[in-house]
Amino acid sequence: MSDTQAAPAPSDKALEKNDLNLIWIDCEMTGLDPEGDRLMEIAVIATSPDLARRVEGPVVVVHQNDEQLAKMGAWKQGTHGRSGQTAKVKASTLTEA
């Protein structure tokens, strides 16, 4: 899928099972209201118990239409506009459906 970035292949050591490993999921949204705001990006990283990165998972960018993006507050519009996040969201072909 063109909207995800594949992480480099991890070494076998990076995949050793450890019940203390942590999975971090970062969700970038159009705002903080889970009922009304929409998902823009999801990223996943697995770390060891001491927080050393073990595996970087995909970064998935979700398309949102101009109407949804216009609902973002001024700070988010400015920040995501400058970082290129808004352009990536508009260009993405992956939808929430």
Long-range contacts (C-beta under 8 A, 24 or more apart in sequence): 1-94, 2-93, 3-60, 3-61, 3-62, 3-92, 3-93, 3-94, 4-58, 4-59, 4-60, 4-61, 4-94, 5-58, 5-59, 6-58, 7-55, 7-56, 7-57, 7-58, 8-56, 10-54, 10-55, 14-54, 14-55, 15-54, 15-55, 18-48, 18-49, 20-48, 20-49, 21-46, 21-47, 21-48, 21-49, 21-54, 22-46, 22-47, 22-48, 22-49, 22-51, 28-85, 30-64, 30-68, 30-69, 30-71, 30-72, 30-76, 31-71, 31-72, 31-73, 31-76, 36-71, 37-71, 38-62, 38-64, 38-68, 38-96, 39-96, 40-64, 40-80, 40-85, 40-89, 41-85, 41-88, 41-89, 60-94, 61-88, 61-89, 61-92, 61-94, 62-89, 62-92, 62-94, 62-95, 62-96, 63-89, 63-90, 63-91, 63-92, 63-93, 63-94, 63-95, 64-89, 64-90, 66-90
